[in-house]
Amino acid sequence: MPDGPPDPGLPDPKEVEELLLGGRLRYTRVDAVRLSGVTREFSGRVWRAFGYPSMPDEAVAYTEGDVAALIRLKRLIDEGVLDEDSVVRMVRAFGQTMARLAEWQINLLTSMLRRGDFGDPPPAEAIQSIVDIADKYLDDFQPLVVHAWRRQLAAAGTRALASAAARDGDQSGPATRSPTTVGFADMVSFTQVSRELEELELARLVERFEETASDIVAACGGRLVKTLGDEVLFCADDPAVGAEIALSIAAAVKDETEVPDVRVGVAYGPVLPLMGDVFGTTVNRAARLTALARPGTVVIDAELAAELRDEPAFQTTRIVRRPVRGLGIIQPYVLRRMSPNGSRPSSA
């Protein structure tokens, strides 16, 4: 925080914080531990997992909502629903997700106020407008967050049940993780483009790319795992769905004048899902395949090519085997759509 008196034209920071928290800062950490019945160590683990900075014991930094959250988490442990480590992992997932959502919402509101019908208001006026919007509409935003979470929870639960049913139906060998189609779409020459564009132009480019990719992933029935600025990572349980997503992203970006071409790499195999992300050799293979693809094309591994062999909508073409870092020699394939007449497309 800067030294000196606050700007008289700005809202009081403590009042803004309490408005957004939905309650007054009234408890120290000692108070919160005593009222919730948790240990000091557990409260610290939860606080850090949420992504909050460490506070001195005597600092008044907790609200009624913070105490209620600790009580709920303690009840999950007491009733045997989750152990302490699982609670902390769950809290960390919430904290990381909500941190990104909050930053995005504040940035969106700020950008709207600066280029909207209000012209270009001075900082104090813009901040006050954001506070006024929050005061009036925050209760409308909150149910949307819960609704989106429940929708995504239902989708994830359905996928988990389908995966469990598939494993139960396969008695041919030991139980393993269900294979998943994993794909990376990577913008071509992003480093060079980022040097040529102004910051706002670059931000719009990244946002447009993410919007295009995420809409396609959702429409096809896949899952957007994460975005990394110039790259998106997606998954699909069905190999054909993964192939459709990859080709659709490549085609859509090629038609999108604001976004450079993309390279797409897709692999098929077991993955380790953790904290909403995916890990394992299959993910690494998809990343390496992305680097092998030419701009505007999709390259897949031999495992996915085998799964798509009987799919009439797709054609796979084997290309030269390549050594890739950490994985040895792999056999890549170029993925294309089958032409309407069944002939090979004229170019990769």
N, C-alpha and C positions, 0 to 999 in steps of 0.2 A: 504494500500500500504506500502511496506517496505521502511525504511529510506535509504538514501545513493544514490549514482549515479546509473543510470540504467546499466544493464549488456551491455557492448559494443557489445556483440555478438547477442543480441536480437533486433528485430525490435522496432521502437519507438512506445509506446503504443497509443499515440494520432493518429499517422498515421494509425495504424491498425484499431482503432475505426472509424476513418473517412472513411477508405476504406470500412469497413463492413456497415457503415451507408449510404454510397452512397453520401456523401456530407460533406462539411467542417463545423465544429462547429463554428458558427459565431454569434449566438444570445443569449442574456440573456433571462430570463423568462419575464422581463418587455418588451423587444423587441418583443417576441413571442406573448404576449397578445395584444400589440399595433397593430402588423401587421395582426393578425388573426381576431381581433375584438371580441374576447371572453372575458369573465371576468377573473380576476385573480383566483377567487375561482374555476371556471369551469376548467381552465387549470390545476390547482392543482389536481382536482378530476380525470381528464383524465390521467395525468402523473402517479398518484398512481395506477389507474386502469390498466394501461399498465404494472405495476410492476416495474417502474423505481424509484430509490431512490430520496428523496426530495433534492432539490438543493437550495442554497442561490440565492436570486434574482439577485445578481451581477455576478453569475457564468455563463460563456459562455458555454452553454450545449445544445443548440437547433440548429438544422440544417434547411435548407430550407424544407426538408421533414417533420420535426416536425410541422413547421408552416402550411404547406399545409394540414397536417392531421387535425389540429385544424380547419382550414377553412372548410374542408369537413364535419367535425362533426357539426360545427355551421350551415352549410347549411341544414343538415338533420333536425335540430331543427327548423330553420327558416321556412322551407317548410312544417312543420307539419308531417314529416315522422315518427319521434321519438321524445319523450320528453327527457329532460336532464337525468333523471334517467335511461331511457332505453338505451341511448347512453353510459352511464357509464357502465352499465351491459354488453353491447355488447363489449365494449373496454376491459373489464376485461376478457371476454371469449377469445378474440383474444390474449391478453397478456399472460394468463396462458397457452394456447395451444402453442403459439410460443416460450415461455420460455423453455418448455420441448423439443420441436423440436430442438431448437438451441443447448441446452446442448447435446442432442443425436447426432447431426451432428458433433459437435466439438469432442466429445468422440470417435465417429466412425473414423474420420480423424486421430486423434492422435493414436488410436490403430492400424490403418492400417499402418501408417508410422513406428511405432515401431516394427511391426512384418512382414513387407512386404519385397520386394526385396532390400530395402535400408539397411537391417540389423537392427541395433538398434542405430539410430542416437542420438547424444547428444541433450538435450532439445532445445538449440538455433537453431540447424539445423531443428529439427522437427517443431518448431514454424514457422520458416521462410518458410518451405515447405507448411504449412497450409495457410500462408498468400499468397504465390504464387498461390496456387490452388484457393483460394478465388478470387484473382485478375483476374485470367484467366476465371473461370467458374461460378462466382456468377450470372452473367446474364442468364446462362443456368438453374441454380437452381430455380430462382425466378418464372418463368412460371410454373414449376412443382408444386410449392406450390399453386398457383392460380388454376391450373388444378385440383389438388386433392380436394381443397376446393369446387370448383364448382360441381365436381362429388358428393361429400358428401352432398352438398346443394340440388342437384337434388334428391338424394335418400331420404333425410329428407323431402323435399317438397312433394314428391310422397306419403310417408307414412302419412304425415299430411292430404293430400287430401283424401286418402283412409279412414282414421279414421273419417274425417268429413262426408264423404258419408255414412259410416256405422251408424253414429249417426243420420244423417238425415233420414235414412231408418227405424230406430227403433222409432216408435211412441208410444210404449207401456208404456213409463214412462218418468220421467224428464231426461233431458240431463245430462250425466255424462261422465267422462273421459273413453276412450276406454280401456278395459282390455288388459294387456300386459303380456307376459311370461317373467319372470325375473329369471336368473340363476347365481349362484356363483359356480366356480370351484376352489377348495382350495387344494394346495399341502400338502400331508400328511407328518408329522414330519419335517416340514421345519426348525423349530428352531434348532432341533438337527443336521440336515444336514448342516445348516449355520455355526455351530460351528466346523464341521469336515472339511470343504472345505476352501481352500485359497480364497482370495477376487476375483481374476480373475476367478477361477473355479465357484464360487458362481454366479458371474455376468453372465457367460455363461449359467449356469443352468436356471437362471431366464429368460434370453433372449430366450432360447430354449423353455421354457414353454409358454411364451407369444407368440412366433411365432406360435407354434403348435395350441394354442387356437384361436388366432386371424385369422389364415388361415381357420380354420374350421368354425368359426362364419361367416366370409365373404362368403365362398363357399356355405354355407347353406342359406344365405340370411338374417341373423340376423344382430345385431349391437353390436360391442364391446364398452361398455360404458366406462370402465376404467380398468387399471391393477394396482395391489397393491403389486407387487413383487411376493408373493407366492399365489396370488389370482387374478382371473379375474371375472368381472361382465359383463354379456351379456343380451341382450333383443331380443325378437322376437314378432311380432304382431300375428303370427299364432302359436297356441299351438303345432301343430305337428312339426313345424320348431324348436321351442324351445326344444322339446323333442329330436329331431334328433341331435341338437347341443350338448346337454348334454351327450347323449350316445356316440357320436362320439369323444368328448373330452376325456371321460373316457377310451374309447377303444384305442385311439391314444396314450395317455400317458402311458397306460399299455404296449404298444408295444415299447415305447421310453425308451431305456436303460439309457439315461442320466437324466431322470426326474423321481422323485418318483411318486407313485400312487397319484391320486387325489380323493377327495370327491366332489360330485356335488349335490347341492340343488336347486330345481326349484319350483317357485310358479307362480300362475296365478291370476291376478286381476288388479284393477286400480292403476296407479302410477302417481306421480307428476313429470313431466320432468322439470328440471331447470338447466340452464348453462351446458347443455350437459350431466348432471347426472340424476339419477332417485331417487325418495324418496317415502316414504309411507310404509304402513303396509305390502303390498305385497313384497317389497324389504326386509323388516325386516324378514318376514316369510321365504323367500328364504335363507337368511343368517343363520337363526336358523336351517333350514332343512339340510344345509351343515354339521353342527356339528353332526347331527344324522346319517349321511351316513357312512357306512363302507368304507374302502379304495377300490377304483375301482368301486364304485357303485353310482347310482343316486337315490335320494329320492325326491319325489314331494309332493305337498299338495293335499288336497281333491278336490280343485277347478280345478286343472290341470288334475287330474285323471278323473274327470267327463267329461272334454273336450276331453280326449283321448279315451273314452269308445268305440266309434265306429271306431277307427283308427286300421286297421288290422295289421299295422306294429309294434304296441307296446302292451305290456302287463303290467298291474299295479297290484301289490299285496299289499293288506292292511296289515300293521304291527301294533304293539301295540301303542295305543295313548300315547302321551308324553306331559308332562308339559314343556313349554319353557319360558324363561325369557321374560317378557313384553307382552306375547301373550296368556298366559293361557294354556289350554289343546288343542293340535292340533292333527289331524288325518293324519299321514304320510303314504305314499305309496312308495314301491320300484318300479322303472321303469326299464323294461327290453325290449329287442327286442323280438318279437314273433319268435319262432324257425320256420325253413322252413316247418316242418310238423305240425305246429300249437300247438305243445306240450310245456309245461312249461320248461324253461331252468333249467339245473340241479343245478345251484348255483346262489346266489344273486350277 
